[in-house]
Amino acid sequence: MASKGHTSNRMPQATDLAWAAGFIDGEGCVTVGEKDGHCQLALKAGNTVKAPLLKPQRLFGGVMMKRIVDRSPKPQWVWQVGGAATKQALNKIHPFLTVKTRQAAIAAVYPVDRSIQGNALKNILQMECRKAIMAANG
């Protein structure tokens, strides 16, 4: 079950971005998923309580998913944003990040331009960024 969020029309305040950075530092993950030979940059955060995930969804858009986890009495809520929206979100919160600064810097150079589909250089850059983000995530 996924629900799409809409970003607010107002410019986020520095306090909103600082809060989002702290939340992403603690509960979030920068990833590059691979499916059918295509890579997708994503920013995710999960929690058993939905309320804190609504703020990054409001600030940056994305989708909210409810997952049932085996051996857990509570469902897990996951917020996720992908592609260019991930880069935009990370660029906005980068000055406030303390834990995921390296992942955000790598994401900044990740190629997301859809107009160069199948480009060999784009594919190489995506795979190298994927490796670097995986290494930074530990």
ChimeraX attribute file (.defattr): number of C-alpha atoms within 10 A of each C-alpha:
attribute: neighborCount
match mode: 1-to-1
recipient: residues
	/A:1	7
	/A:2	14
	/A:3	11
	/A:4	15
	/A:5	19
	/A:6	13
	/A:7	16
	/A:8	12
	/A:9	8
	/A:10	7
	/A:11	9
	/A:12	14
	/A:13	10
	/A:14	13
	/A:15	10
	/A:16	15
	/A:17	21
	/A:18	17
	/A:19	17
	/A:20	25
	/A:21	26
	/A:22	18
	/A:23	17
	/A:24	23
	/A:25	18
	/A:26	13
	/A:27	13
	/A:28	20
	/A:29	18
	/A:30	27
	/A:31	22
	/A:32	24
	/A:33	13
	/A:34	13
	/A:35	8
	/A:36	5
	/A:37	7
	/A:38	13
	/A:39	19
	/A:40	18
	/A:41	24
	/A:42	20
	/A:43	23
	/A:44	21
	/A:45	21
	/A:46	21
	/A:47	17
	/A:48	16
	/A:49	13
	/A:50	17
	/A:51	9
	/A:52	16
	/A:53	22
	/A:54	15
	/A:55	17
	/A:56	25
	/A:57	20
	/A:58	16
	/A:59	21
	/A:60	22
	/A:61	22
	/A:62	23
	/A:63	19
	/A:64	23
	/A:65	15
	/A:66	17
	/A:67	15
	/A:68	11
	/A:69	10
	/A:70	8
	/A:71	6
	/A:72	9
	/A:73	9
	/A:74	13
	/A:75	15
	/A:76	16
	/A:77	20
	/A:78	20
	/A:79	27
	/A:80	25
	/A:81	24
	/A:82	22
	/A:83	19
	/A:84	19
	/A:85	17
	/A:86	26
	/A:87	23
	/A:88	15
	/A:89	21
	/A:90	27
	/A:91	14
	/A:92	18
	/A:93	20
	/A:94	20
	/A:95	14
	/A:96	19
	/A:97	21
	/A:98	13
	/A:99	14
	/A:100	22
	/A:101	18
	/A:102	16
	/A:103	22
	/A:104	23
	/A:105	15
	/A:106	17
	/A:107	29
	/A:108	18
	/A:109	12
	/A:110	22
	/A:111	21
	/A:112	21
	/A:113	10
	/A:114	10
	/A:115	7
	/A:116	12
	/A:117	11
	/A:118	10
	/A:119	10
	/A:120	10
	/A:121	11
	/A:122	16
	/A:123	17
	/A:124	12
	/A:125	14
	/A:126	23
	/A:127	17
	/A:128	14
	/A:129	23
	/A:130	24
	/A:131	14
	/A:132	17
	/A:133	23
	/A:134	14
	/A:135	10
	/A:136	14
	/A:137	14
	/A:138	6
